[in-house]
């Protein structure tokens, strides 16, 4: 039984940490353990209650008492960033899921079951699909735009940080690429900003304030195309929703139809392009 003992980064890093092991368990009809789950776990009921996975530390009664969730997150950080605990986990044969990202053996053959296991709860799916369905009433192509700024101002020396006007220019170029079709844009971001930034672009998002991360993530996964900076977030949406993605690699980036391709595993697009491990 594989035991996943790490908890790297935010939600989509965690999902990429689990997926190779889940795929193997599905293919080989085995079971696994996830010790330190992400705080969004309740948004993924089929993952939480999967017959292939055991979450031994999941105790809802504790997590919802007082400061339970914050205590749990604090404990998770301390245990998963500690050399002594690393030795303990290694002694018991535990696995760091982040290191399994190159294991692609079972992803293709188990994809349909993975899509079922990793789908969010019903109310999230209904809300996301409802918004995109509304957009499709007037648009022939819905493009998801993942706007991530914040920590990207310093990550990798700000290489993939773009101002809102630069995102606007990306969108206008995508619109020009598909000028024979009516294009609408779904905006996914944890920032508050006015959609008037994106003039001449038909844009929607879930209200002026940032919506839930999983709601935005699933909505990206039901769009027709996705653009965004290098991120495990848009990468997961492309993989699980089988949506062609184009990473934004420079401010002057231009687009062709060949710019977009589906993610097939953490390091590869369907067209064979390799993704560097930033």
C-alpha positions as CSV (number, residue, x, y, z in Angstrom):
1,X,0.0,0.0,0.0
2,X,1.5,3.3,-1.1
3,X,1.4,6.0,1.6
4,X,1.6,9.6,0.4
5,X,3.3,11.7,3.1
6,X,4.0,15.1,1.6
7,X,1.8,18.2,1.2
8,X,3.5,20.5,-1.4
9,X,2.1,23.9,-2.1
10,X,-1.5,24.8,-2.8
11,X,-4.5,22.7,-4.0
12,X,-3.4,21.8,-7.6
13,X,0.1,20.9,-6.4
14,X,-1.7,18.5,-4.1
15,X,-3.8,17.1,-6.9
16,X,-0.7,16.5,-9.1
17,X,0.9,14.9,-6.0
18,X,-2.0,12.3,-5.8
19,X,-2.9,11.6,-9.4
20,X,-0.1,9.1,-10.5
21,X,-0.7,7.0,-7.4
22,X,-4.5,7.1,-7.8
23,X,-4.1,6.0,-11.4
24,X,-1.9,3.1,-10.4
25,X,-4.4,2.0,-7.7
26,X,-7.3,2.1,-10.3
27,X,-5.3,0.1,-12.8
28,X,-4.0,-2.5,-10.3
29,X,-7.1,-2.5,-8.1
30,X,-5.0,-1.5,-5.1
31,X,-5.4,0.9,-2.2
32,X,-3.4,3.9,-1.0
33,X,-3.1,6.3,1.9
34,X,-3.0,10.1,1.8
35,X,-1.9,11.4,5.2
36,X,-2.1,15.2,4.7
37,X,-4.9,16.2,2.5
38,X,-5.7,19.7,1.2
39,X,-8.2,21.9,3.0
40,X,-10.4,21.8,-0.1
41,X,-10.9,18.0,0.2
42,X,-14.7,18.4,1.0
43,X,-15.1,19.9,-2.5
44,X,-14.0,16.5,-3.9
45,X,-16.4,14.0,-2.4
46,X,-15.5,11.2,-4.8
47,X,-11.9,11.6,-3.9
48,X,-12.5,11.7,-0.2
49,X,-14.7,8.6,-0.3
50,X,-12.9,6.7,-3.1
51,X,-12.6,3.0,-2.5
52,X,-9.0,3.2,-3.6
53,X,-7.9,5.9,-1.0
54,X,-7.9,6.0,2.8
55,X,-7.5,9.4,4.6
56,X,-6.7,8.2,8.2
57,X,-6.4,11.7,9.6
58,X,-9.8,12.8,8.3
59,X,-11.9,13.6,11.4
60,X,-14.6,16.1,10.4
61,X,-15.8,16.5,14.0
62,X,-12.3,17.8,15.0
63,X,-11.7,20.0,12.0
64,X,-14.9,21.9,12.5
65,X,-14.3,22.5,16.2
66,X,-13.0,25.9,17.1
67,X,-9.7,26.5,15.3
68,X,-9.4,22.9,14.1
69,X,-8.6,23.6,10.4
70,X,-5.9,26.1,11.1
71,X,-4.4,23.8,13.7
72,X,-4.4,21.0,11.2
73,X,-2.8,23.1,8.5
74,X,-0.1,24.3,11.0
75,X,0.6,20.7,12.0
76,X,0.8,19.6,8.4
77,X,3.4,22.2,7.6
78,X,5.5,21.3,10.6
79,X,5.5,17.6,9.9
80,X,6.0,17.8,6.2
81,X,8.9,20.3,6.4
82,X,11.0,18.5,9.0
83,X,14.1,16.4,8.4
84,X,13.4,14.2,11.4
85,X,9.9,13.4,10.1
86,X,11.3,12.8,6.7
87,X,13.5,10.0,8.1
88,X,10.5,8.5,10.0
89,X,8.4,8.5,6.8
90,X,11.2,7.0,4.8
91,X,11.7,4.2,7.5
92,X,8.0,3.3,7.1
93,X,8.3,3.2,3.3
94,X,6.2,6.3,2.7
95,X,6.3,8.1,-0.7
96,X,6.5,11.8,-1.5
97,X,3.8,12.2,-4.1
98,X,5.5,15.3,-5.7
99,X,8.3,13.0,-6.8
100,X,5.8,10.7,-8.7
101,X,4.9,13.4,-11.3
102,X,7.1,11.6,-13.9
103,X,5.1,8.4,-13.4
104,X,2.8,8.5,-16.4
105,X,2.3,4.7,-16.8
106,X,-1.4,4.6,-16.0
107,X,-2.7,8.1,-16.7
108,X,-4.1,7.5,-20.2
109,X,-5.8,4.1,-19.5
110,X,-7.5,5.3,-16.3
111,X,-8.4,8.8,-17.5
112,X,-12.1,8.4,-17.4
113,X,-12.0,7.0,-13.8
114,X,-9.7,9.8,-12.8
115,X,-12.1,12.4,-14.2
116,X,-14.8,10.8,-12.0
117,X,-12.7,10.6,-8.9
118,X,-11.4,14.2,-9.2
119,X,-14.7,15.9,-10.1
120,X,-15.9,18.5,-7.6
121,X,-19.2,18.3,-5.7
122,X,-22.4,18.7,-7.6
123,X,-23.2,22.3,-6.7
124,X,-19.8,23.4,-8.0
125,X,-20.3,21.6,-11.3
126,X,-23.8,23.0,-11.8
127,X,-22.7,26.5,-11.2
128,X,-19.7,26.3,-13.5
129,X,-21.5,24.5,-16.3
130,X,-24.4,26.9,-15.9
131,X,-22.2,30.0,-16.4
132,X,-20.4,28.5,-19.4
133,X,-23.8,27.4,-20.9
134,X,-25.0,31.0,-20.6
135,X,-21.8,32.2,-22.4
136,X,-22.3,29.8,-25.2
137,X,-25.7,31.3,-26.0
138,X,-23.9,34.2,-27.6
139,X,-20.4,32.9,-28.1
140,X,-19.0,30.1,-30.3
141,X,-15.8,29.8,-28.3
142,X,-15.3,30.2,-24.5
143,X,-11.7,30.9,-23.5
144,X,-10.6,30.6,-19.9
145,X,-8.1,33.2,-18.7
146,X,-6.2,32.3,-15.6
147,X,-4.9,35.6,-14.1
148,X,-2.4,35.0,-11.4
149,X,-0.4,37.9,-10.1
150,X,0.3,38.3,-6.3
151,X,3.2,35.9,-5.6
152,X,4.2,35.9,-9.3
153,X,5.6,39.4,-8.9
154,X,8.6,37.7,-7.2
155,X,8.4,34.0,-8.2
156,X,11.1,33.3,-10.8
157,X,12.1,36.9,-10.6
158,X,8.7,38.0,-11.9
159,X,9.3,36.4,-15.3
160,X,5.6,35.3,-15.6
161,X,4.0,38.3,-13.9
162,X,1.8,40.4,-16.2
163,X,-0.2,43.6,-15.6
164,X,-3.9,43.5,-16.3
165,X,-3.5,45.5,-19.5
166,X,-1.0,42.8,-20.7
167,X,-3.7,40.2,-20.0
168,X,-6.0,42.4,-22.0
169,X,-3.6,42.4,-24.9
170,X,-3.3,38.6,-24.8
171,X,-7.1,38.3,-24.9
172,X,-7.3,40.7,-27.9
173,X,-4.7,38.5,-29.8
174,X,-6.7,35.4,-29.0
175,X,-9.8,37.1,-30.2
176,X,-8.0,38.1,-33.4
177,X,-6.9,34.5,-33.9
178,X,-10.5,33.3,-33.8
179,X,-11.9,36.4,-35.6
180,X,-14.3,34.2,-37.7
181,X,-16.0,33.1,-34.4
182,X,-17.7,34.9,-31.6
183,X,-15.3,34.6,-28.6
184,X,-16.1,35.1,-24.9
185,X,-13.7,34.9,-22.0
186,X,-14.1,33.4,-18.5
187,X,-11.8,35.1,-16.0
188,X,-10.3,33.1,-13.2
189,X,-8.4,35.1,-10.5
190,X,-8.0,35.4,-6.8
191,X,-7.9,39.2,-7.3
192,X,-10.7,41.8,-7.2
193,X,-10.8,44.0,-10.3
194,X,-13.3,45.5,-12.7
195,X,-13.9,43.7,-16.0
196,X,-13.9,47.1,-17.7
197,X,-10.1,46.5,-17.8
198,X,-10.8,44.3,-20.8
199,X,-12.5,46.5,-23.3
200,X,-13.8,45.0,-26.5
201,X,-13.7,41.5,-24.8
202,X,-16.9,39.7,-23.7
203,X,-15.9,38.7,-20.2
204,X,-17.6,36.9,-17.3
205,X,-16.5,35.8,-13.9
206,X,-18.3,34.9,-10.7
207,X,-19.0,38.3,-9.3
208,X,-16.6,41.2,-8.7
209,X,-15.0,39.4,-5.7
210,X,-12.8,36.3,-6.2
211,X,-14.8,33.1,-6.1
212,X,-13.8,29.7,-4.7
213,X,-10.6,28.2,-6.1
214,X,-12.3,24.9,-7.0
215,X,-15.3,26.7,-8.7
216,X,-12.9,28.7,-10.9
217,X,-10.8,25.6,-11.5
218,X,-13.7,23.5,-12.7
219,X,-15.0,26.3,-14.8
220,X,-11.7,26.5,-16.6
221,X,-11.9,22.8,-17.2
222,X,-15.2,23.1,-19.2
223,X,-14.0,26.0,-21.4
224,X,-12.8,25.5,-25.0
225,X,-9.4,27.0,-24.6
226,X,-7.3,28.2,-21.6
227,X,-4.5,30.8,-21.4
228,X,-2.5,31.7,-18.4
229,X,1.1,31.8,-16.9
230,X,3.0,28.7,-16.0
231,X,0.9,27.2,-13.1
232,X,-0.1,23.8,-11.8
233,X,-3.6,25.3,-11.6
234,X,-4.4,25.8,-15.4
235,X,-2.3,22.7,-16.1
236,X,-4.7,20.6,-14.0
237,X,-7.8,22.2,-15.6
238,X,-6.4,21.3,-19.0
239,X,-5.5,17.7,-18.0
240,X,-8.7,16.8,-16.2
241,X,-11.0,18.6,-18.6
242,X,-9.0,17.7,-21.7
243,X,-9.0,21.4,-22.8
244,X,-6.2,22.8,-25.0
245,X,-4.0,25.2,-23.0
246,X,-1.4,27.8,-24.0
247,X,1.0,29.1,-21.4
248,X,1.8,32.8,-21.5
249,X,5.6,32.9,-21.8
250,X,6.3,36.5,-22.7
251,X,4.5,39.8,-22.9
252,X,4.8,40.0,-26.7
253,X,3.4,36.5,-27.2
254,X,1.5,35.8,-30.3
255,X,-1.0,32.9,-30.9
256,X,-1.7,30.4,-33.5
257,X,-4.0,27.4,-33.4
258,X,-0.9,25.3,-32.8
259,X,-0.1,27.3,-29.7
260,X,-2.9,25.3,-27.9
261,X,-2.6,21.7,-26.8
262,X,-4.0,19.5,-24.1
263,X,-1.9,18.6,-21.0
264,X,-1.4,14.8,-20.9
265,X,0.8,14.7,-17.8
266,X,2.6,17.2,-15.6
267,X,5.6,17.6,-17.9
268,X,4.0,17.2,-21.4
269,X,1.5,18.6,-23.8
270,X,-0.4,16.3,-26.2
271,X,1.6,17.8,-29.1
272,X,4.8,16.5,-27.4
273,X,6.0,19.9,-26.1
274,X,7.9,19.4,-22.8
275,X,7.3,21.7,-19.8
276,X,10.2,22.8,-17.8
277,X,10.0,22.2,-14.0
278,X,9.9,25.8,-12.9
